Amino acid sequence: MKFFVASKKTIAGILILAALLTAALLAVGATDAESVYLGKSPRRIPIYSVETDRKVVALSFDAAWGADKTLGILETLERYDAVANFFAVGMWAEKYPEELKALADSGRMEIGTHSNTHPDMADMSVADIKLELSTSTEIIENITGGEVELFRPPYGSYSDNLIETAEELGLYTVQWDVDTLDWKGLSASEIAARVLGNVRNGSIVLMHNNGEHTLEALPLVLEGLKNKGFDCVKIGDLIYRENYTIDHTGRQIRST
């Protein structure tokens, strides 16, 4: 039988490594211990999609500049008896209050905030984050008469501070798992193909109210989703508000 004899240097190294691991586990707390041990980051993640047995999809439109296609989007949703979400920048809402009011009054659009001035909020201080979110939600709620509970970060950029501060203000931070890239000037058929080729149960689709071919693509998207057996729902009717986890892809999963 052979015995392994460790040198003092090797033993010291093992002890140091064990101490560092123990310190890391204690620093993050018991709930994140497994994440550290497995090399996973305990960083906060927004909702990108939702795990569900229902064959449903949420369409969403970001609005920061321009409004000439906005009412056309609403008319298309009405024609196809569909619903969607609209994330408005506060300054946009102030500039186009009639359009935003029409969306809210239709009952087909759930209105969320997309910040107040559309900055990259990932590195903002908590105070500045609160100012952006509270200002924009107040503007939107004064125009629509409804409560804002959803927030989409500009540029999809986020941090733990951003998500946690939004939560303190009663906001769920929502991203997307299907990007139409409609802001790049893709054709209507290309936009529709990106949606129909990538959606799954609980997907959240990103579009923009002023995309060059977004309005033209919307009927193709809605018809295609219907043919695939999908119904459109509002994000507020899709997400879980309690007893859930969010995996590393941002998929919200109901806890069992």
Secondary structure in CASP SS format (residue, H / E / C, confidence):
PFRMAT SS
TARGET T0000
AUTHOR 0000-0000-0000
METHOD secondary structure of the structure
MODEL  1
M C 1.00
K C 1.00
F C 1.00
F C 1.00
V C 1.00
A C 1.00
S C 1.00
K H 1.00
K H 1.00
T H 1.00
I H 1.00
A H 1.00
G H 1.00
I H 1.00
L H 1.00
I H 1.00
L H 1.00
A H 1.00
A H 1.00
L H 1.00
L H 1.00
T H 1.00
A H 1.00
A H 1.00
L H 1.00
L H 1.00
A H 1.00
V H 1.00
G C 1.00
A H 1.00
T H 1.00
D H 1.00
A H 1.00
E H 1.00
S H 1.00
V H 1.00
Y H 1.00
L C 1.00
G C 1.00
K C 1.00
S C 1.00
P C 1.00
R C 1.00
R C 1.00
I C 1.00
P C 1.00
I E 1.00
Y C 1.00
S E 1.00
V E 1.00
E C 1.00
T C 1.00
D C 1.00
R C 1.00
K C 1.00
V E 1.00
V E 1.00
A E 1.00
L E 1.00
S E 1.00
F E 1.00
D E 1.00
A E 1.00
A C 1.00
W C 1.00
G C 1.00
A C 1.00
D C 1.00
K C 1.00
T H 1.00
L H 1.00
G H 1.00
I H 1.00
L H 1.00
E H 1.00
T H 1.00
L H 1.00
E H 1.00
R H 1.00
Y C 1.00
D C 1.00
A C 1.00
V C 1.00
A E 1.00
N E 1.00
F E 1.00
F E 1.00
A E 1.00
V C 1.00
G H 1.00
M H 1.00
W H 1.00
A H 1.00
E H 1.00
K H 1.00
Y C 1.00
P H 1.00
E H 1.00
E H 1.00
L H 1.00
K H 1.00
A H 1.00
L H 1.00
A H 1.00
D H 1.00
S H 1.00
G C 1.00
R C 1.00
M E 1.00
E E 1.00
I E 1.00
G E 1.00
T E 1.00
H C 1.00
S C 1.00
N C 1.00
T C 1.00
H C 1.00
P C 1.00
D C 1.00
M C 1.00
A C 1.00
D C 1.00
M C 1.00
S C 1.00
V H 1.00
A H 1.00
D H 1.00
I H 1.00
K H 1.00
L H 1.00
E H 1.00
L H 1.00
S H 1.00
T H 1.00
S H 1.00
T H 1.00
E H 1.00
I H 1.00
I H 1.00
E H 1.00
N H 1.00
I H 1.00
T H 1.00
G C 1.00
G C 1.00
E C 1.00
V C 1.00
E C 1.00
L E 1.00
F E 1.00
R C 1.00
P C 1.00
P H 1.00
Y H 1.00
G H 1.00
S C 1.00
Y C 1.00
S C 1.00
D H 1.00
N H 1.00
L H 1.00
I H 1.00
E H 1.00
T H 1.00
A H 1.00
E H 1.00
E H 1.00
L C 1.00
G C 1.00
L C 1.00
Y E 1.00
T E 1.00
V E 1.00
Q C 1.00
W C 1.00
D C 1.00
V E 1.00
D E 1.00
T C 1.00
L C 1.00
D H 1.00
W H 1.00
K H 1.00
G C 1.00
L C 1.00
S C 1.00
A H 1.00
S H 1.00
E H 1.00
I H 1.00
A H 1.00
A H 1.00
R H 1.00
V H 1.00
L H 1.00
G C 1.00
N C 1.00
V C 1.00
R C 1.00
N C 1.00
G C 1.00
S E 1.00
I E 1.00
V E 1.00
L E 1.00
M E 1.00
H E 1.00
N C 1.00
N C 1.00
G C 1.00
E C 1.00
H C 1.00
T H 1.00
L H 1.00
E H 1.00
A H 1.00
L H 1.00
P H 1.00
L H 1.00
V H 1.00
L H 1.00
E H 1.00
G H 1.00
L H 1.00
K H 1.00
N H 1.00
K C 1.00
G C 1.00
F C 1.00
D E 1.00
C E 1.00
V C 1.00
K C 1.00
I H 1.00
G H 1.00
D H 1.00
L C 1.00
I C 1.00
Y C 1.00
R C 1.00
E C 1.00
N C 1.00
Y E 1.00
T E 1.00
I E 1.00
D C 1.00
H C 1.00
T C 1.00
G C 1.00
R E 1.00
Q E 1.00
I E 1.00
R E 1.00
S C 1.00
T C 1.00
END
